[in-house]
Structure formats: C-alpha cells, structure tokens
Amino acid sequence: MESLRKLPTVLTAEELLDKIFGRSSKVSGSNVNERVINKLSTISNVSKDYFERIISSHPNYNSLPSFYREMVDLIVGIEEIKKSLASLSWANSMIQKIVTKSIANIRKGKNALAIYRSACGRIASIIEDIDKELRFLNEAKNKIREIPTLQDMPTVVVAGYPNVGKSSFVSLVSTAKPEIAEYPFTTKKIYIGYTKDLQFIDTPGLLDRPLAKRSAIERKSILCLKHVADAILFIIDPTETCGYTLKSQLSLLEEIKKSFGKPMLEVYSKADLHELRDRMAFSAKNGEGVKEILEEITKIAIKTYSQTSTFIAVSGQTSTQEQHS
C-alpha cells in the first residue's frame, strides 16, 4: 500500500514539453552541431528519466493484496492504468529513436538546425498524443491515495443500520479517536478504530441498507471488505429509536451474513432503554456490556485471523501462512 501512496504527480503534455524543452534551451556547445546534439541528448535524457520514473513508480497490480487490488480496480481500473503506462512507454521509445536517428544524421553532415526543428516537432506531437493518458494517470494517483490504509491485525467490520450505535461503540473501545477515511467510489466514509488487539472498520452507507438499494459499485465495495474482515459485529437497536424497525434490521442481518460468510457476533445497543438479553447488549451511555462484547468479538476475530491464510503485509505484498502465532 505504501507504494500506492508514493505515486508521483504526473505532468500534462504541455507541462512536460515545457520541462523538456526548457532544460534543452539551457544547453550550449562550441559550434552549431555540438550545441544541437547536446540539446537533443538533453531532451532524450529528461524525457527518458521522466517516463521511467512514472512507469516504475507503479507496482505490479496483479500481485497486490486482494483488498487493494480490487479497490484500485473499482475506483480507476487496473487495465486502464496498464494501457496508459504502455502509452508512456511507447512515447519514450519513439522519442529515443527520433533522437538517436537525428544525432546520427547530424554526424553524417546533414543540416543540424533543420534536423533539430524536425525532431522537436515530432517529439512534441508524440507527447501531445499521450496527454489524455498523462491526465488519467494523475487523476488515478489522486484517487488511489485516498484508499484507506489497513493494518495487518485481526479486523472487525461493524455493520447495522444508521444510528444504532456503530460509531459510538468503535469510539468507546478504541484507544484513539477513529481515523476517518473516504472511499473515492462513494460519497460515504469509513471509520477505522484500533484497540490493542483489533482493527475496527465502521462503514456507514455500505452496510446499513438492503442490497436492492445499493449501487453496483457499493456492492463490489462490500466484497472488497470481505477480504479483510475476520469477523463482523452486527449491532441491532431493538428500541427502534434509530428510525428503523427491528424487522428491517434483522433482514439486513441476514443479507450481511450471506454477503460476507464470516464469523459474526450479533449484539443489542441502547441496553439502558430495554430489557432484551437474548443477545449480548451494551449501552454507550452507561458502559454496560461494552467490555464483555469487546472481549467476545476479540476472541472471534483473533481465532479467524490466526487460521486464515491471507493477510496484508506491511510491504504491501500478500503473505500466506497457516497460523500467524
């Protein structure tokens, strides 16, 4: 993931031409031929260094952990990135050929200034031809940087309708105020909170309404979360003061079960307002049940985490092992 956050800013065609020709304009030589050859060599070096830096900054997207790979594919499209990078590689190759041939012709005694003007015109045309790809890569970089960074630790996804107490619970059990991150492909935000043993992901807008009311891209994002969820904490408000009926909440619960297929702990919130205890219950107001629920979901998540084979390594690579401990 770190490699994705370090993607450099990509210049537009106009900005790149200014960079290349600006550098070459400062080059001199003892005579016309030498000066032109030096200018062409500078154009070659500056453009080559630039294109190679942009291309090499992108990771092998196929080897990224599933969560990040699918996130990138959702928000920008991996194939589009590959095509754009291929266009930059093509442009670099063409520019190098033009410069090499131009220098060879000058050394053969042909008109240096005429050759230089022709070469500059062709090089400018090539770079202008990839302006669309340059702009796309820069937009992709901005979107990719917004993907939240997740830690390699047992992860709990918190689900339930709005106002049932999801964020309150995460805030209560986290050692720090939850980090707020925004998924670029929706207008929704997620909250990431940490305890000593767990990483909590609260996803308002993604896991708080029936499947039929979600967009296709939101449904895909849910599948992305499936890659990192070791357990799900589903919070139910039996008082219905959240604005949603208990029947609707239980219906969503069944959908989440089918969508994730992960170990789940179902709990009641607002325990200070009701007497139901057929499920574990907590109150954000007086703290009732919070410790017990945290202990239980921690056990579930750690057990799953220790048995699953894939996790996101710090390096950004996917590692496989039967047991973490």
C-alpha positions as a Markdown table, in Angstrom:
| # | Residue | x | y | z |
|---|---|---|---|---|
| 1 | Met | 0.0 | 0.0 | 0.0 |
| 2 | Glu | 2.9 | 2.3 | 0.7 |
| 3 | Ser | 3.9 | 2.1 | -3.0 |
| 4 | Leu | 0.4 | 3.4 | -4.0 |
| 5 | Arg | 0.7 | 6.4 | -1.6 |
| 6 | Lys | 4.0 | 7.4 | -3.2 |
| 7 | Leu | 2.8 | 7.6 | -6.8 |
| 8 | Pro | 4.2 | 10.9 | -8.2 |
| 9 | Thr | 2.3 | 13.7 | -9.7 |
| 10 | Val | 2.0 | 13.3 | -13.5 |
| 11 | Leu | 2.5 | 16.4 | -15.7 |
| 12 | Thr | 0.2 | 17.2 | -18.5 |
| 13 | Ala | 1.6 | 17.2 | -22.1 |
| 14 | Glu | 2.0 | 21.0 | -22.0 |
| 15 | Glu | 3.8 | 20.9 | -18.7 |
| 16 | Leu | 6.1 | 18.0 | -19.8 |
| 17 | Leu | 7.0 | 19.8 | -23.0 |
| 18 | Asp | 7.9 | 22.9 | -21.0 |
| 19 | Lys | 10.1 | 20.8 | -18.8 |
| 20 | Ile | 11.9 | 19.0 | -21.6 |
| 21 | Phe | 12.4 | 22.0 | -23.9 |
| 22 | Gly | 13.1 | 24.3 | -21.0 |
| 23 | Arg | 16.0 | 22.1 | -20.0 |
| 24 | Ser | 17.3 | 21.8 | -23.5 |
| 25 | Ser | 17.2 | 25.5 | -24.1 |
| 26 | Lys | 19.9 | 26.0 | -21.5 |
| 27 | Val | 22.3 | 23.7 | -23.2 |
| 28 | Ser | 25.2 | 25.1 | -25.2 |
| 29 | Gly | 28.1 | 23.9 | -27.4 |
| 30 | Ser | 31.3 | 25.1 | -29.1 |
| 31 | Asn | 29.6 | 25.0 | -32.5 |
| 32 | Val | 26.1 | 24.5 | -34.1 |
| 33 | Asn | 26.4 | 20.8 | -34.5 |
| 34 | Glu | 27.7 | 20.2 | -30.9 |
| 35 | Arg | 25.0 | 22.5 | -29.5 |
| 36 | Val | 22.2 | 20.8 | -31.3 |
| 37 | Ile | 23.5 | 17.3 | -30.4 |
| 38 | Asn | 23.7 | 18.4 | -26.7 |
| 39 | Lys | 20.2 | 19.7 | -26.9 |
| 40 | Leu | 18.9 | 16.5 | -28.4 |
| 41 | Ser | 20.8 | 14.5 | -25.8 |
| 42 | Thr | 19.2 | 16.6 | -23.0 |
| 43 | Ile | 15.7 | 16.0 | -24.5 |
| 44 | Ser | 16.4 | 12.3 | -24.6 |
| 45 | Asn | 17.7 | 12.1 | -21.0 |
| 46 | Val | 15.0 | 14.3 | -19.5 |
| 47 | Ser | 12.1 | 12.5 | -21.2 |
| 48 | Lys | 13.6 | 9.1 | -20.5 |
| 49 | Asp | 14.2 | 9.8 | -16.9 |
| 50 | Tyr | 10.7 | 11.2 | -16.5 |
| 51 | Phe | 8.8 | 8.4 | -18.2 |
| 52 | Glu | 10.8 | 5.7 | -16.5 |
| 53 | Arg | 10.2 | 7.3 | -13.1 |
| 54 | Ile | 6.4 | 7.5 | -13.7 |
| 55 | Ile | 6.2 | 3.9 | -15.0 |
| 56 | Ser | 8.5 | 2.3 | -12.4 |
| 57 | Ser | 6.5 | 4.1 | -9.5 |
| 58 | His | 3.5 | 1.9 | -10.2 |
| 59 | Pro | 3.5 | -1.5 | -8.5 |
| 60 | Asn | 2.7 | -4.8 | -10.1 |
| 61 | Tyr | -1.1 | -4.5 | -9.6 |
| 62 | Asn | -1.7 | -8.2 | -10.1 |
| 63 | Ser | 0.5 | -9.0 | -7.0 |
| 64 | Leu | -1.2 | -6.5 | -4.7 |
| 65 | Pro | -3.3 | -8.0 | -1.8 |
| 66 | Ser | -6.9 | -8.6 | -2.9 |
| 67 | Phe | -8.3 | -5.7 | -1.0 |
| 68 | Tyr | -6.1 | -3.1 | -2.5 |
| 69 | Arg | -6.1 | -4.7 | -6.0 |
| 70 | Glu | -9.9 | -4.6 | -6.1 |
| 71 | Met | -10.1 | -1.1 | -4.6 |
| 72 | Val | -7.8 | 0.2 | -7.3 |
| 73 | Asp | -9.8 | -1.6 | -10.0 |
| 74 | Leu | -13.0 | -0.2 | -8.6 |
| 75 | Ile | -12.0 | 3.4 | -8.5 |
| 76 | Val | -9.8 | 3.8 | -11.6 |
| 77 | Gly | -9.5 | 0.4 | -13.4 |
| 78 | Ile | -6.3 | -1.5 | -13.5 |
| 79 | Glu | -6.4 | -2.3 | -17.2 |
| 80 | Glu | -6.8 | 1.5 | -17.9 |
| 81 | Ile | -3.7 | 2.1 | -15.8 |
| 82 | Lys | -1.7 | -0.5 | -17.7 |
| 83 | Lys | -2.8 | 0.9 | -21.0 |
| 84 | Ser | -1.8 | 4.4 | -20.0 |
| 85 | Leu | 1.6 | 3.3 | -18.8 |
| 86 | Ala | 2.1 | 1.4 | -22.0 |
| 87 | Ser | 1.4 | 4.6 | -23.9 |
| 88 | Leu | 4.1 | 6.4 | -21.9 |
| 89 | Ser | 6.5 | 3.5 | -22.7 |
| 90 | Trp | 5.6 | 3.8 | -26.3 |
| 91 | Ala | 6.2 | 7.6 | -26.3 |
| 92 | Asn | 9.5 | 7.1 | -24.5 |
| 93 | Ser | 10.7 | 4.6 | -27.1 |
| 94 | Met | 9.7 | 6.7 | -30.0 |
| 95 | Ile | 11.4 | 9.8 | -28.6 |
| 96 | Gln | 14.6 | 7.8 | -28.1 |
| 97 | Lys | 14.5 | 6.6 | -31.7 |
| 98 | Ile | 14.0 | 10.1 | -33.0 |
| 99 | Val | 16.9 | 11.5 | -31.0 |
| 100 | Thr | 19.2 | 8.6 | -31.9 |
| 101 | Lys | 18.5 | 8.9 | -35.6 |
| 102 | Ser | 18.7 | 12.7 | -35.6 |
| 103 | Ile | 22.1 | 12.7 | -33.9 |
| 104 | Ala | 23.3 | 10.1 | -36.4 |
| 105 | Asn | 22.2 | 12.3 | -39.3 |
| 106 | Ile | 23.9 | 15.4 | -37.9 |
| 107 | Arg | 27.2 | 13.4 | -37.5 |
| 108 | Lys | 26.8 | 12.4 | -41.2 |
| 109 | Gly | 27.0 | 16.1 | -42.1 |
| 110 | Lys | 23.3 | 16.9 | -42.6 |
| 111 | Asn | 21.8 | 20.3 | -41.6 |
| 112 | Ala | 21.8 | 20.3 | -37.9 |
| 113 | Leu | 19.2 | 23.1 | -37.3 |
| 114 | Ala | 16.7 | 21.6 | -39.8 |
| 115 | Ile | 17.1 | 18.2 | -38.2 |
| 116 | Tyr | 16.6 | 19.7 | -34.7 |
| 117 | Arg | 13.4 | 21.6 | -35.7 |
| 118 | Ser | 12.0 | 18.4 | -37.3 |
| 119 | Ala | 12.9 | 16.3 | -34.3 |
| 120 | Cys | 11.3 | 18.8 | -31.8 |
| 121 | Gly | 8.1 | 18.9 | -33.9 |
| 122 | Arg | 7.8 | 15.1 | -33.9 |
| 123 | Ile | 8.6 | 14.8 | -30.2 |
| 124 | Ala | 6.1 | 17.5 | -29.3 |
| 125 | Ser | 3.5 | 15.7 | -31.4 |
| 126 | Ile | 4.2 | 12.4 | -29.6 |
| 127 | Ile | 3.8 | 13.9 | -26.2 |
| 128 | Glu | 0.6 | 15.7 | -27.2 |
| 129 | Asp | -0.8 | 12.4 | -28.4 |
| 130 | Ile | -0.5 | 11.0 | -24.8 |
| 131 | Asp | -2.0 | 14.0 | -23.0 |
| 132 | Lys | -5.1 | 12.0 | -22.2 |
| 133 | Glu | -3.1 | 9.2 | -20.7 |
| 134 | Leu | -1.0 | 11.6 | -18.7 |
| 135 | Arg | -4.1 | 13.3 | -17.2 |
| 136 | Phe | -5.7 | 10.0 | -16.5 |
| 137 | Leu | -2.7 | 8.7 | -14.6 |
| 138 | Asn | -2.6 | 11.9 | -12.5 |
| 139 | Glu | -6.3 | 11.6 | -11.6 |
| 140 | Ala | -5.8 | 7.9 | -10.8 |
| 141 | Lys | -2.9 | 8.8 | -8.5 |
| 142 | Asn | -5.1 | 11.3 | -6.6 |
| 143 | Lys | -7.9 | 8.7 | -6.2 |
| 144 | Ile | -5.6 | 5.8 | -5.2 |
| 145 | Arg | -4.1 | 7.9 | -2.5 |
| 146 | Glu | -7.5 | 8.1 | -0.8 |
| 147 | Ile | -7.8 | 4.4 | -0.3 |
| 148 | Pro | -7.6 | 3.8 | 3.5 |
| 149 | Thr | -4.5 | 2.1 | 4.8 |
| 150 | Leu | -5.3 | -1.0 | 6.9 |
| 151 | Gln | -3.1 | -2.6 | 9.4 |
| 152 | Asp | -2.1 | -6.3 | 9.5 |
| 153 | Met | -4.1 | -7.4 | 12.5 |
| 154 | Pro | -7.4 | -9.0 | 13.4 |
| 155 | Thr | -10.1 | -6.9 | 11.7 |
| 156 | Val | -13.7 | -6.5 | 12.7 |
| 157 | Val | -16.2 | -4.9 | 10.3 |
| 158 | Val | -19.1 | -3.2 | 12.2 |
| 159 | Ala | -22.5 | -3.4 | 10.5 |
| 160 | Gly | -26.0 | -2.3 | 11.2 |
| 161 | Tyr | -28.5 | 0.5 | 10.3 |
| 162 | Pro | -27.7 | 4.2 | 10.9 |
| 163 | Asn | -28.0 | 5.5 | 14.4 |
| 164 | Val | -27.9 | 2.1 | 16.0 |
| 165 | Gly | -24.6 | 2.8 | 17.8 |
| 166 | Lys | -21.9 | 1.6 | 15.5 |
| 167 | Ser | -19.6 | 4.6 | 15.6 |
| 168 | Ser | -20.3 | 5.0 | 19.4 |
| 169 | Phe | -19.1 | 1.5 | 20.1 |
| 170 | Val | -16.0 | 1.9 | 18.0 |
| 171 | Ser | -15.2 | 5.2 | 19.8 |
| 172 | Leu | -15.8 | 3.6 | 23.2 |
| 173 | Val | -13.5 | 0.6 | 22.6 |
| 174 | Ser | -10.8 | 2.3 | 20.6 |
| 175 | Thr | -7.6 | 3.6 | 22.2 |
| 176 | Ala | -7.7 | 6.6 | 19.9 |
| 177 | Lys | -10.4 | 8.5 | 18.1 |
| 178 | Pro | -11.2 | 6.6 | 14.9 |
| 179 | Glu | -9.4 | 7.6 | 11.8 |
| 180 | Ile | -11.9 | 8.9 | 9.2 |
| 181 | Ala | -11.2 | 7.9 | 5.6 |
| 182 | Glu | -13.4 | 8.3 | 2.5 |
| 183 | Tyr | -13.8 | 5.8 | -0.2 |
| 184 | Pro | -13.3 | 7.5 | -3.5 |
| 185 | Phe | -16.0 | 5.5 | -5.3 |
| 186 | Thr | -18.8 | 6.6 | -3.0 |
| 187 | Thr | -19.8 | 9.7 | -1.1 |
| 188 | Lys | -19.6 | 7.6 | 2.1 |
| 189 | Lys | -16.9 | 7.5 | 4.8 |
| 190 | Ile | -15.5 | 4.7 | 6.8 |
| 191 | Tyr | -14.2 | 4.9 | 10.4 |
| 192 | Ile | -11.1 | 2.9 | 11.4 |
| 193 | Gly | -10.5 | 2.5 | 15.1 |
| 194 | Tyr | -7.9 | 0.4 | 16.9 |
| 195 | Thr | -7.6 | -1.4 | 20.2 |
| 196 | Lys | -4.5 | -3.3 | 21.3 |
| 197 | Asp | -5.7 | -6.4 | 19.5 |
| 198 | Leu | -8.2 | -5.3 | 16.9 |
| 199 | Gln | -8.8 | -3.1 | 13.9 |
| 200 | Phe | -12.4 | -1.9 | 13.7 |
| 201 | Ile | -13.9 | -0.8 | 10.4 |
| 202 | Asp | -17.3 | 1.0 | 10.5 |
| 203 | Thr | -18.7 | 1.6 | 7.1 |
| 204 | Pro | -21.7 | 3.9 | 7.1 |
| 205 | Gly | -23.6 | 3.8 | 3.9 |
| 206 | Leu | -22.2 | 0.5 | 2.7 |
| 207 | Leu | -23.5 | -2.0 | 5.3 |
| 208 | Asp | -26.6 | -0.1 | 6.5 |
| 209 | Arg | -29.2 | -0.7 | 3.9 |
| 210 | Pro | -30.7 | -3.6 | 1.9 |
| 211 | Leu | -28.8 | -4.9 | -1.2 |
| 212 | Ala | -31.5 | -3.7 | -3.5 |
| 213 | Lys | -30.9 | -0.1 | -2.5 |
| 214 | Arg | -27.2 | -0.3 | -3.1 |
| 215 | Ser | -25.4 | 0.7 | -6.3 |
| 216 | Ala | -23.4 | -1.9 | -8.2 |
| 217 | Ile | -20.2 | -0.3 | -7.1 |
| 218 | Glu | -21.2 | -0.3 | -3.5 |
| 219 | Arg | -22.0 | -4.0 | -3.7 |
| 220 | Lys | -18.5 | -4.5 | -5.1 |
| 221 | Ser | -17.0 | -2.5 | -2.3 |
| 222 | Ile | -18.7 | -4.8 | 0.2 |
| 223 | Leu | -16.9 | -7.7 | -1.4 |
| 224 | Cys | -13.6 | -5.8 | -1.1 |
| 225 | Leu | -14.2 | -5.5 | 2.7 |
| 226 | Lys | -14.8 | -9.3 | 2.7 |
| 227 | His | -11.1 | -9.7 | 2.0 |
| 228 | Val | -10.1 | -8.0 | 5.3 |
| 229 | Ala | -12.9 | -8.9 | 7.7 |
| 230 | Asp | -12.0 | -11.6 | 10.2 |
| 231 | Ala | -15.3 | -11.1 | 12.0 |
| 232 | Ile | -18.4 | -8.9 | 11.8 |
| 233 | Leu | -20.0 | -7.1 | 14.7 |
| 234 | Phe | -23.7 | -6.6 | 13.8 |
| 235 | Ile | -25.4 | -4.0 | 16.0 |
| 236 | Ile | -29.2 | -4.1 | 16.5 |
| 237 | Asp | -31.3 | -1.3 | 18.1 |
| 238 | Pro | -34.3 | -3.2 | 19.4 |
| 239 | Thr | -35.9 | 0.1 | 20.7 |
| 240 | Glu | -36.2 | 1.2 | 17.0 |
| 241 | Thr | -35.3 | 4.7 | 18.1 |
| 242 | Cys | -32.8 | 4.6 | 15.3 |
| 243 | Gly | -35.7 | 5.1 | 12.9 |
| 244 | Tyr | -35.7 | 1.5 | 11.5 |
| 245 | Thr | -37.9 | -1.4 | 12.5 |
| 246 | Leu | -36.4 | -4.4 | 14.2 |
| 247 | Lys | -37.8 | -6.5 | 11.3 |
| 248 | Ser | -35.8 | -4.4 | 8.8 |
| 249 | Gln | -32.7 | -4.7 | 10.9 |
| 250 | Leu | -32.9 | -8.4 | 11.1 |
| 251 | Ser | -33.5 | -8.6 | 7.4 |
| 252 | Leu | -30.3 | -6.7 | 6.8 |
| 253 | Leu | -28.5 | -9.0 | 9.2 |
| 254 | Glu | -29.4 | -12.0 | 7.0 |
| 255 | Glu | -28.2 | -10.2 | 3.9 |
| 256 | Ile | -24.9 | -9.3 | 5.6 |
| 257 | Lys | -24.5 | -13.0 | 6.6 |
| 258 | Lys | -25.0 | -14.1 | 3.1 |
| 259 | Ser | -22.7 | -11.4 | 1.6 |
| 260 | Phe | -19.8 | -12.0 | 3.9 |
| 261 | Gly | -20.0 | -15.5 | 5.2 |
| 262 | Lys | -17.7 | -14.5 | 8.1 |
| 263 | Pro | -18.0 | -15.2 | 11.8 |
| 264 | Met | -20.5 | -12.8 | 13.3 |
| 265 | Leu | -21.4 | -11.5 | 16.7 |
| 266 | Glu | -25.0 | -10.0 | 16.9 |
| 267 | Val | -25.5 | -7.6 | 19.8 |
| 268 | Tyr | -28.1 | -5.1 | 21.0 |
| 269 | Ser | -27.3 | -1.5 | 21.6 |
| 270 | Lys | -29.0 | 1.0 | 23.9 |
| 271 | Ala | -29.2 | -1.5 | 26.7 |
| 272 | Asp | -30.2 | 1.2 | 29.1 |
| 273 | Leu | -33.5 | 1.6 | 27.2 |
| 274 | His | -34.7 | -2.1 | 27.0 |
| 275 | Glu | -34.5 | -5.4 | 28.9 |
| 276 | Leu | -33.8 | -7.8 | 26.0 |
| 277 | Arg | -30.9 | -10.0 | 26.7 |
| 278 | Asp | -31.3 | -12.9 | 24.3 |
| 279 | Arg | -28.2 | -11.4 | 22.6 |
| 280 | Met | -25.3 | -9.6 | 24.3 |
| 281 | Ala | -26.2 | -6.0 | 24.9 |
| 282 | Phe | -24.3 | -2.7 | 25.5 |
| 283 | Ser | -25.1 | 0.9 | 26.4 |
| 284 | Ala | -22.9 | 3.7 | 25.1 |
| 285 | Lys | -24.4 | 5.9 | 27.8 |
| 286 | Asn | -23.5 | 3.9 | 31.0 |
| 287 | Gly | -21.0 | 1.4 | 29.5 |
| 288 | Glu | -23.0 | -1.7 | 30.3 |
| 289 | Gly | -21.8 | -4.7 | 28.3 |
| 290 | Val | -19.1 | -2.9 | 26.3 |
| 291 | Lys | -16.2 | -4.7 | 27.9 |
| 292 | Glu | -17.8 | -8.1 | 27.5 |
| 293 | Ile | -18.7 | -7.6 | 23.9 |
| 294 | Leu | -15.2 | -6.3 | 23.1 |
| 295 | Glu | -13.7 | -9.4 | 24.7 |
| 296 | Glu | -16.0 | -11.8 | 22.8 |
| 297 | Ile | -15.5 | -10.1 | 19.4 |
| 298 | Thr | -11.8 | -10.1 | 20.0 |
| 299 | Lys | -11.7 | -13.8 | 20.6 |
| 300 | Ile | -13.7 | -14.5 | 17.4 |
| 301 | Ala | -11.6 | -12.2 | 15.2 |
| 302 | Ile | -8.2 | -13.4 | 16.6 |
| 303 | Lys | -9.3 | -17.0 | 16.1 |
| 304 | Thr | -10.2 | -16.4 | 12.4 |
| 305 | Tyr | -7.2 | -14.2 | 11.8 |
| 306 | Ser | -4.9 | -17.0 | 13.1 |
| 307 | Gln | -6.4 | -19.6 | 10.9 |
| 308 | Thr | -6.9 | -17.7 | 7.6 |
| 309 | Ser | -4.1 | -17.9 | 5.0 |
| 310 | Thr | -4.0 | -14.5 | 3.5 |
| 311 | Phe | -3.2 | -11.2 | 5.2 |
| 312 | Ile | -1.9 | -7.8 | 4.0 |
| 313 | Ala | 1.8 | -7.5 | 4.8 |
| 314 | Val | 3.4 | -4.2 | 5.7 |
| 315 | Ser | 5.4 | -4.3 | 2.5 |
| 316 | Gly | 2.1 | -4.4 | 0.5 |
| 317 | Gln | 2.7 | -7.9 | -0.6 |
| 318 | Thr | 0.4 | -10.8 | 0.2 |
| 319 | Ser | 1.8 | -13.4 | 2.6 |
| 320 | Thr | 0.5 | -16.8 | 3.2 |
| 321 | Gln | 0.7 | -18.9 | 6.4 |
| 322 | Glu | -1.4 | -21.4 | 8.2 |
| 323 | Gln | -1.1 | -19.7 | 11.6 |
| 324 | His | 0.1 | -16.2 | 12.5 |
| 325 | Ser | 1.2 | -17.1 | 16.0 |
